[in-house]
Amino acid sequence: MRGFFEAQYPYSGNRGSFAPAVADYVEDVVLAADTLVRVPIPAGARFALFSFDGDFRLRLGVSNTTFALPSATSTNGTGSILNPAARRIPETLGDGTTVPTHLCLRAPAACKGSIEFYGG
């Protein structure tokens, strides 16, 4: 998997690219209205870049993670992210021990998109 950080971009060592190279690992994702889709995180992935043609929400999790579209303001930190553009995939979830295995997505209306995955 191509790294998000390139060792020699251009003429400098080990700095983050403003515009990363085109990923060599991309998942196409089709979301039905208000239907949870869990996209497995590929081995070695450290970053995910999202591009969708409609609004969607993201929650990092595991194979049985679930969440609903919000219908009220949350006050306990359990919300989901609206239309993330790019995210680093942490080594563990908020509990400090569980390794994330899936990106969990849900949209209020049907939409399509892609997720580019990058290594470190």
VOGU-3710 file (C-alpha; in Angstrom, 3 decimals, decimal comma):
1> mrgffeaqyp> 0,000/0,000/0,000  1,348/3,416/-0,956  2,354/5,591/1,989  0,658/8,903/2,713  4,025/10,429/3,564  6,605/10,197/0,810  10,293/10,055/1,621  11,322/12,352/-1,229  8,476/14,751/-2,012  9,887/16,898/-3,935
11> ysgnrgsfap> 13,494/17,465/-2,923  12,892/17,160/0,804  12,982/14,231/3,147  10,069/12,688/4,972  7,531/15,515/4,936  3,800/15,169/4,463  2,568/15,798/0,974  0,110/18,638/0,545  -1,483/16,566/-2,209  -0,806/12,867/-1,653
21> avadyvedvv> -0,145/10,563/-4,584  -3,110/8,680/-6,020  -3,756/5,709/-3,754  -3,123/2,192/-4,965  -5,829/0,819/-2,623  -9,311/2,284/-3,168  -12,726/0,962/-2,138  -15,893/2,017/-3,958  -18,790/2,393/-1,522  -22,525/2,514/-2,272
31> laadtlvrvp> -24,699/3,633/0,631  -28,451/3,051/0,705  -30,513/5,528/2,696  -30,127/5,051/6,459  -28,344/1,713/6,083  -25,147/0,969/7,981  -22,192/-0,200/5,881  -18,983/-1,453/7,490  -15,889/-1,155/5,304  -12,971/-3,316/6,488
41> ipagarfalf> -9,742/-1,409/7,100  -7,005/-3,064/5,037  -3,861/-4,307/6,773  -1,270/-1,566/7,037  -3,702/1,306/6,429  -2,939/4,418/8,501  -4,921/7,077/6,609  -8,279/7,165/4,808  -9,439/9,856/2,377  -13,159/10,081/1,611
51> sfdgdfrlrl> -14,999/11,396/-1,439  -18,797/11,037/-1,672  -21,529/12,623/-3,785  -23,818/13,127/-0,782  -23,754/13,606/2,982  -22,635/10,650/5,077  -21,511/10,007/8,625  -18,514/8,006/9,866  -17,735/6,145/13,039  -14,539/4,151/13,559
61> gvsnttfalp> -15,188/0,695/14,954  -15,135/-3,068/14,660  -17,229/-5,683/12,852  -20,248/-5,224/15,152  -20,119/-1,437/15,658  -23,441/0,262/15,021  -24,811/3,771/15,207  -27,926/5,639/14,144  -28,231/8,903/12,289  -28,581/11,686/14,844
71> satstngtgs> -32,041/12,861/15,761  -30,966/15,023/18,699  -27,899/16,745/20,051  -25,467/14,349/21,730  -23,881/15,267/25,051  -21,758/12,200/25,806  -19,162/12,075/23,002  -20,812/9,236/21,090  -21,610/11,194/17,917  -20,434/10,388/14,410
81> ilnpaarrip> -18,401/12,515/11,988  -20,262/14,316/9,198  -18,510/14,252/5,807  -14,907/13,673/6,871  -12,389/14,461/4,146  -9,323/12,702/5,522  -8,605/10,898/8,759  -5,684/9,139/10,387  -6,606/5,661/11,581  -5,484/5,356/15,226
91> etlgdgttvp> -3,924/2,212/16,642  -6,783/1,794/19,138  -10,302/3,039/19,727  -11,111/5,415/22,573  -10,962/2,599/25,144  -7,203/2,344/24,547  -7,206/-1,404/23,834  -9,581/-2,263/20,982  -7,955/-2,217/17,545  -10,228/-0,613/14,907
101> thlclrapaa> -11,071/-2,967/12,049  -13,865/-1,157/10,197  -14,984/2,244/9,004  -18,717/2,354/9,712  -20,723/4,584/7,366  -24,351/5,705/7,211  -26,089/8,278/5,021  -29,524/9,926/5,300  -30,035/9,510/1,526  -28,524/7,101/-0,956
111> ckgsiefygg> -25,083/8,158/-2,175  -21,907/6,768/-3,695  -18,292/7,411/-2,983  -14,793/6,095/-2,565  -12,297/5,656/0,223  -8,580/5,870/-0,525  -6,371/4,028/1,947  -2,723/4,880/2,597  -0,019/3,338/4,746  2,219/5,349/7,054
//
